Amino acid sequence: MTKNIVLAAIFSTIIIFISYYWQYRSITHNPTTYTTQVSQAVENKNQDSPFSFPVAVGENPSHVSDVVYKSDLIRVVLSPYGGVIQSVELLAYKDKGKDLQMVLNKKDAPALGSIFWGRKDQQLSTLFFMRRTLDGQEIYFSREFSMPNSDKRFTLVKRYTFHPNEYLFELEIELKNMVNEYLPLDYAGNAYSLYIGPQIGPSFTALNTKSDFRKFSLFQRNKKKNINVKSNKGYVVSNHPSWLAILGKYFSLILVPDIYDYTALLMREGEGSDEKHQIYLIRPQIKASVSRDTYKIYIGPKRKNILARFNHPEDNSWHTQGLQLDQSVDTRFLFGWLEVVLKFIMQLIYVIIPNYGITIILLTVIVKIALLPLTLKGQKSMARLQKLNPQIKNIREQFKNDSERMNREIAELYRREKINPASGCLPLLIQFPFFLAMFGLLGNDFDLRGAVFIPGWVNDLSLPESVLSFSFSLPFIGWTDLRILPFIFLASQFLTFLFNPSMQTTQSRGHELLFRYGFPIFFFFILYNMPSGLLLYWISSNLLTVGQQYMTNTFTRKGSKNGS
């Protein structure tokens, strides 16, 4: 039976890794059907350009200052230099005690909303004239341009429109020629590029799949596709997805072009805290005298209930429908429906006890109670198998030189005693869906972000806790913090196996040692940097299992004494 348990433990480990791989496969998935590799030489930002670019006409504005839009949800700072977005703060969310900054500006990188002439050939940083409507919800940046050595002139207007109850706003780029002929913007077949970047918040020192990540995604033909872009490389997306996004674990920036004809260039540059994820949306040559291109931009939490509002016109202030922004939210590979059920129960508990740490413990108790019949059945099967150990040991000793006869005799013993050797393992396997659902929920749930369990110790259940930070990384294992919960987990795991019935046959002794000591240490290193909410669940589950097994062992001993 111990062999079966070992196989079950191995199977659970494989499932965990498959689940994590599938969840974050977008970071390693390499799509080829809709992207093409961009040569680094071709996309060099500093390359010399053979083109002549527009120049601003007239005197610069006399009054130059940033303009601020603020609602109950967001605070946006726009600069008249290029009419760009310098800052977007989410007022309902915090990052290190301050309003969460969603625009992480980087050195030598353009600002969000910058315009480049052509295929990012020259950045437009001209000083614009600015005005805003009386209600403050529309902000205009405008400037007249002319072509060098020519009398051709046109006007560029960037119009930002906000709604007070939305994280989604609109950017309209209007180009208007002074004469009734094509706009004089043709740079190898391209007119301009809209820049989205350089990075979205919250702040980070390094990105990883456990605490936070950044990835590109798009929505096309009613299906979300994730795009892997290697560092200092790029991909061209040329078949007009409905939206493009830079996604983090909890927050996202989603660009919805309200134009059909465009190409997108996705670029990833830098490392560590300087890593950048950037989108260049490239507009081809405009064969008209007037052009109005509209882009909707969502910058906010990656919460399905908020994003789904833009599927129904009556649910959002923009009266848009069918944007499918909620498809940007990651879904788990296995048992996502069960995760939804557990999330619902967790929210009900939180209404009564507004502490997510206690909520996780109580949810674990509920799951344990729900699985109690299966657990007891497995434990009874193990107890029955335990009684056969002496007979199995005798058979193995008697037929140690004849493995075929030995297996037949053991099978006959099982048949005679009406015992299925896999019956104790099957209930354990049936519990795996609950384990995986809890694993997915507690490792990724938005509500756990910033949730405090024990102030001063477990201050954020979505992150690993820390009692001491090192100024260096420990060799081989790479630890930068001393954490207590993983050690509590290790102790609880050892305690669990201490109360588990032992198989004393010679054949299974090595497997037993591996199961009792090898696997706890193995999982200790795997879970060391996992979110503390996940560890809290696992520790609670282990301690409940210990109590349950202790009671079972006690009743079993009493039953044996009474039987004797």
TORKE-986988 format. One record per residue (C-alpha): residue number from 1; x, y, z. Coordinates in steps of 0.25 Angstrom, whole numbers, plus 5000, padded with zeros to 4 digits. Each point is the difference from the previous one (the first is absolute). Example, Ala and Ser with C-alpha at 12.3 -4.5 7.8 and 13.67 -1.06 7.14 Angstrom:
2
1,5049,4982,5031
2,5006,5014,4998
This chain:
564
1,5000,5000,5000
2,5012,5009,5003
3,5004,4999,4986
4,4986,5004,4995
5,5001,5012,5009
6,5014,5004,4995
7,4995,4999,4986
8,4988,5009,5003
9,5009,5010,5006
10,5009,5000,4988
11,4987,5001,4992
12,4996,5012,5008
13,5013,5007,4998
14,5000,4998,4985
15,4986,5006,5000
16,5004,5012,5007
17,5011,5003,4991
18,4991,4997,4988
19,4990,5010,5006
20,5010,5011,5002
21,5006,4998,4986
22,4986,5001,4994
23,4997,5012,5008
24,5012,5007,4996
25,5003,4994,4986
26,4998,5013,4994
27,5014,5004,5005
28,5006,4989,4992
29,4990,4997,4989
30,5005,5004,4987
31,4989,5003,4990
32,5003,4999,4985
33,4987,5001,4993
34,4998,5015,5002
35,5014,5006,5003
36,5013,5002,4993
37,5014,5002,5006
38,5005,5014,4999
39,5015,5002,4997
40,5007,5007,5011
41,5008,5008,4989
42,4987,5005,4993
43,4993,5004,5013
44,5012,5008,5005
45,4995,5012,5006
46,5012,5008,4998
47,5001,4997,4985
48,5001,5012,4990
49,4988,5003,4992
50,4999,5004,4986
51,4987,5007,5002
52,4996,5015,5002
53,4991,5002,5012
54,4989,5010,5003
55,5004,5013,5008
56,4991,5008,5009
57,4995,5013,4995
58,4999,5013,5007
59,5004,5004,5014
60,5000,4991,5012
61,4989,5001,5011
62,5003,5010,5010
63,4994,4992,5012
64,5006,4987,5002
65,4996,4990,5011
66,4995,4986,5002
67,4985,4998,5000
68,4994,4991,5010
69,4987,4992,4999
70,4995,4994,5013
71,4987,4991,5003
72,4997,4991,5012
73,5008,4989,4992
74,5012,5006,4993
75,5009,5012,5000
76,5006,5002,4986
77,5011,5010,4998
78,5002,5005,4985
79,5011,5008,4994
80,4999,5010,4989
81,5014,4995,4995
82,4994,4991,4990
83,4987,4999,5007
84,5004,4987,5007
85,4996,4993,5013
86,5010,5002,5011
87,4993,4993,5011
88,4988,4991,5003
89,4997,4998,5015
90,4989,4990,5004
91,4994,5007,5013
92,4993,4987,5005
93,5013,4992,5001
94,5013,5001,5007
95,5015,4997,4997
96,5009,5002,5011
97,4991,5009,5008
98,4997,5009,4988
99,4990,5001,4989
100,5003,4989,4990
101,5008,5006,4988
102,4997,4993,4987
103,5009,5007,4991
104,5015,4997,5003
105,5008,5010,4992
106,5014,4995,4997
107,5013,5007,4996
108,5001,5003,4985
109,4986,4994,4997
110,4988,5008,4994
111,4988,5003,5008
112,4987,4993,4999
113,4992,5006,4988
114,5012,5005,4993
115,4999,5001,4985
116,5011,4997,4990
117,5000,5004,4986
118,5000,4987,4991
119,5004,4987,5006
120,5006,5006,5012
121,5010,5008,4992
122,4999,5013,5008
123,4994,5003,5013
124,4990,5012,5000
125,5004,5008,5013
126,4995,5014,4995
127,4993,5009,5010
128,4985,5000,4998
129,4989,5010,5002
130,4991,4994,5011
131,4985,5003,5004
132,4990,4992,5007
133,4984,5000,5001
134,4993,5007,5011
135,4996,4986,5006
136,5015,4996,5000
137,4998,4987,4994
138,5006,5003,4986
139,5014,5006,4998
140,5005,5004,4987
141,5014,5002,4995
142,5002,5006,4986
143,5011,5006,4991
144,5002,5004,4986
145,5011,4993,4992
146,5006,5002,4986
147,5009,4992,4991
148,5015,5005,4999
149,5002,5008,4987
150,4985,4999,4996
151,4988,5008,5002
152,4992,4987,5005
153,4994,5002,5013
154,4991,4992,5009
155,4995,5000,5015
156,5001,4989,5010
157,4991,4999,5011
158,5000,4990,5012
159,4987,4999,5008
160,4999,4993,5013
161,4986,4997,5005
162,4998,4994,5014
163,4988,4996,5008
164,5000,5001,5015
165,4995,4986,5003
166,5010,4993,4990
167,5014,4995,4999
168,4998,5000,4985
169,5002,5013,4993
170,5001,5004,4985
171,5011,5006,4992
172,4997,5006,4986
173,5011,5004,4991
174,4995,5010,4989
175,5008,5003,4988
176,4994,5011,4991
177,5007,5005,4987
178,4998,5015,4997
179,4997,4997,4985
180,4991,4989,4994
181,5011,4990,4997
182,5007,4988,5007
183,5007,5003,5013
184,5015,5001,4997
185,5004,4989,5010
186,5006,4988,4992
187,5012,4994,5006
188,5002,4987,4993
189,4985,4998,5000
190,4998,5004,5014
191,4994,5013,5006
192,5002,4999,5015
193,5002,4991,5012
194,4993,5001,5013
195,5009,4996,5012
196,4994,4992,5012
197,5010,4998,5011
198,5011,5000,5005
199,4995,4991,5012
200,4988,4998,5008
201,4999,5000,5016
202,5001,4997,5011
203,5015,5002,5002
204,5009,4988,5000
205,5015,4997,5002
206,4999,4987,4991
207,4989,4993,4994
208,4996,4985,5002
209,4988,4991,4999
210,4998,4999,5015
211,4998,5014,5005
212,4998,5008,4987
213,5003,4999,4985
214,4998,5008,4987
215,4995,4994,4987
216,4994,5004,4986
217,4986,4995,4996
218,4990,5002,4989
219,4986,4996,4997
220,4997,4995,4986
221,4989,4992,4994
222,4993,4999,5014
223,5013,4994,5006
224,5010,5005,5009
225,5015,4998,4995
226,5012,5002,5009
227,5013,5004,4993
228,5014,4998,5005
229,5010,5010,4996
230,5014,4998,5004
231,5009,5011,5006
232,5004,5010,4990
233,4992,4994,4989
234,4987,5003,4994
235,4988,4994,4993
236,4991,5006,4989
237,4985,4998,5001
238,4994,5002,4987
239,4986,4995,5000
240,4992,5010,5008
241,4996,4994,5013
242,4989,5006,5008
243,5009,5004,5011
244,5014,4999,5005
245,5005,5000,5014
246,5011,5001,5010
247,4996,4991,5011
248,5005,4999,5014
249,4995,4990,5011
250,4990,5010,5006
251,5000,5012,4991
252,4999,5002,4985
253,5001,5010,4988
254,4991,4997,4989
255,5000,5008,4986
256,4988,4999,4992
257,5002,5006,4986
258,4987,5005,4994
259,5007,4999,4986
260,5001,4988,4991
261,5013,5002,4992
262,5012,5000,5009
263,5013,4992,5004
264,5005,4998,5014
265,5014,4998,5005
266,5002,4994,5013
267,5014,5003,5007
268,5006,4995,5013
269,5013,5006,5004
270,5009,5001,5013
271,5001,4991,5012
272,4997,5001,5015
273,4993,5013,5004
274,5003,5006,4986
275,4992,4990,4992
276,4991,5006,4990
277,4987,4995,4993
278,4996,5009,4989
279,4990,5000,4989
280,5002,5008,4987
281,4987,5001,4992
282,5004,5004,4986
283,4990,5007,4991
284,5002,4998,4985
285,5000,5012,4990
286,4987,5008,5001
287,4994,5002,4987
288,4990,5011,5004
289,5001,5015,5003
290,4994,4997,5014
291,5002,4988,5010
292,4994,4998,5013
293,5006,4987,5007
294,4993,4996,5014
295,5007,4992,5010
296,4994,4995,5013
297,5010,4997,5011
298,4997,4993,5013
299,5010,5002,5011
300,4995,4993,5013
301,4998,4987,5008
302,4999,4987,4993
303,4987,4996,5006
304,4990,4992,4992
305,4988,5007,5006
306,5005,5014,4996
307,5005,4996,4986
308,4987,4993,4997
309,4992,5013,5001
310,5005,5004,4986
311,4993,4988,4994
312,4986,5007,5002
313,4997,5014,4997
314,4991,5002,5012
315,5011,4996,5009
316,5010,5011,4997
317,5001,5015,4998
318,5006,4998,4986
319,4988,4992,4996
320,5009,4990,4993
321,4997,4986,4997
322,5008,4987,4997
323,5014,5005,5003
324,5003,4987,5007
325,5010,5006,5009
326,4997,4990,5011
327,5006,4989,4991
328,5014,5006,5004
329,4998,4994,5014
330,5008,4987,5001
331,4992,4987,5002
332,5006,4988,5006
333,5003,4988,4992
334,4993,4990,5009
335,4987,5001,5009
336,4997,5015,4998
337,4986,4998,5003
338,5003,4994,5014
339,5009,5012,5002
340,4988,5009,4998
341,4992,4992,5010
342,5011,5001,5010
343,5001,5015,4998
344,4985,5002,5002
345,5001,4993,5013
346,5012,5008,5004
347,4993,5013,4998
348,4988,4995,5008
349,5010,4997,5012
350,5007,5014,4998
351,4987,5007,5001
352,4998,4994,5014
353,5015,5001,5004
354,5008,5011,4992
355,5013,4993,5001
356,5005,4992,4988
357,5010,4992,5009
358,4989,4995,5009
359,4991,4999,4988
360,5010,4990,4993
361,5001,4992,5013
362,4985,4999,5001
363,4999,4997,4985
364,5010,4989,5002
365,4992,4994,5011
366,4987,5000,4991
367,5008,4993,4989
368,5005,4990,5010
369,4986,4997,5005
370,4995,4998,4986
371,5011,4990,4997
372,4999,4993,5014
373,4992,4988,4994
374,5010,4998,4990
375,5012,5002,5009
376,4994,4990,5011
377,4998,4990,4989
378,5014,5001,4996
379,5005,4999,5014
380,4992,4987,5002
381,5005,4994,4988
382,5014,5003,5005
383,4997,4994,5013
384,4995,4987,4994
385,5013,5000,4992
386,5008,5002,5012
387,4995,4987,5006
388,5005,4992,4988
389,5014,5005,5001
390,5005,4988,5008
391,4994,4990,4990
392,5005,5008,4988
393,5014,5000,5007
394,5000,4985,5001
395,4996,4998,4986
396,5011,5009,4995
397,5010,4992,5009
398,4995,4987,4995
399,5000,5003,4985
400,5011,5010,5000
401,5006,4993,4988
402,4988,4998,4992
403,4994,5014,4998
404,4988,4994,4991
405,4996,4991,5011
406,5001,5010,5011
407,4991,5010,4992
408,4990,4989,4998
409,4999,4997,5014
410,4999,5014,5005
411,4989,5002,4990
412,4993,4988,5005
413,5001,5005,5014
414,4994,5013,4996
415,4988,4992,4993
416,4998,4991,5012
417,4999,5012,5009
418,4992,5008,4990
419,5009,5012,5000
420,5004,5009,4988
421,5014,5005,5002
422,4997,5012,4993
423,4987,5003,5008
424,5008,5009,5010
425,5007,5008,4989
426,4987,5003,4992
427,4994,5009,5010
428,5013,5008,5001
429,5000,5002,4985
430,4986,5005,5000
431,5004,5011,5010
432,5010,5005,4990
433,4990,5009,4992
434,4997,5007,5013
435,5015,5002,5003
436,5003,5005,4986
437,4988,5010,5001
438,5004,5005,5013
439,5014,5001,4995
440,4995,5009,4988
441,4991,5008,5009
442,5010,5004,5011
443,5011,5002,4990
444,4993,5009,4991
445,4988,5006,5007
446,4999,5016,4998
447,4994,5002,5014
448,5012,4994,5007
449,5009,5011,4994
450,5003,5009,5012
451,4992,4991,5010
452,5006,5000,5014
453,4999,4987,5008
454,5009,5004,5012
455,5005,5014,5000
456,5015,5002,5000
457,5002,4986,4996
458,4990,4995,4989
459,4997,5013,4993
460,4996,4996,4987
461,4994,4986,4997
462,5003,5001,4985
463,5015,5001,5003
464,5010,4992,5008
465,5002,5005,5014
466,5013,5004,5005
467,5006,5002,5014
468,5014,5004,4995
469,5005,5005,4987
470,5015,4997,4996
471,5008,5009,4992
472,5005,4989,4992
473,4995,4987,4994
474,5003,4987,5006
475,5009,4991,4991
476,4993,4988,4993
477,4986,5003,5005
478,4999,5015,4997
479,4993,5004,5013
480,5000,5015,5003
481,4990,4999,5012
482,4998,4992,5012
483,4986,4995,5001
484,4993,4993,5011
485,4988,4993,4993
486,5008,4991,4992
487,5006,4994,5012
488,4987,4999,5007
489,4995,4993,4988
490,5012,4990,5000
491,4997,4997,5015
492,4985,4998,4997
493,5004,4990,4989
494,5009,4992,5008
495,4989,5000,5011
496,4990,4995,4989
497,5009,4988,4997
498,5003,4997,5014
499,4985,4997,5003
500,4999,4992,4987
501,4999,4985,5001
502,5014,4994,4996
503,5002,4989,4991
504,5011,4991,5006
505,5003,4991,4989
506,5014,4999,4995
507,4996,5003,4986
508,4993,5013,5003
509,5010,5006,5010
510,5008,5008,4990
511,4987,5006,4994
512,4995,5003,5014
513,5013,5008,5003
514,4999,5007,4987
515,4985,5003,5003
516,5002,5004,5015
517,5013,5009,4998
518,5003,5002,4986
519,4987,5006,4995
520,4998,5010,5011
521,5014,5005,4998
522,4998,5001,4985
523,4987,5008,5002
524,5006,5009,5010
525,5010,5005,4989
526,4989,5001,4990
527,4990,5008,5009
528,5011,5009,5007
529,4997,5012,4991
530,4985,4997,4997
531,4989,5009,5005
532,4998,4999,5015
533,4985,4998,4998
534,5003,4987,4993
535,5009,4995,5011
536,4990,5004,5010
537,4990,4991,4994
538,5010,4988,4999
539,5004,5002,5014
540,4986,5000,5005
541,4996,4988,4991
542,5012,4992,5006
543,4996,5003,5015
544,4986,4996,4997
545,5005,4987,4994
546,5008,4998,5012
547,4988,5002,5009
548,4992,4991,4992
549,5010,4989,4999
550,5002,5001,5015
551,4986,4997,5003
552,4999,4989,4989
553,5012,4993,5007
554,4994,5002,5013
555,4987,4994,4996
556,5007,4989,4993
557,5008,4996,5012
558,4988,5000,5009
559,4992,4991,4990
560,5012,4990,5000
561,5000,5000,5015
562,4985,4997,5001
563,5001,4990,4989
564,5011,4992,5008
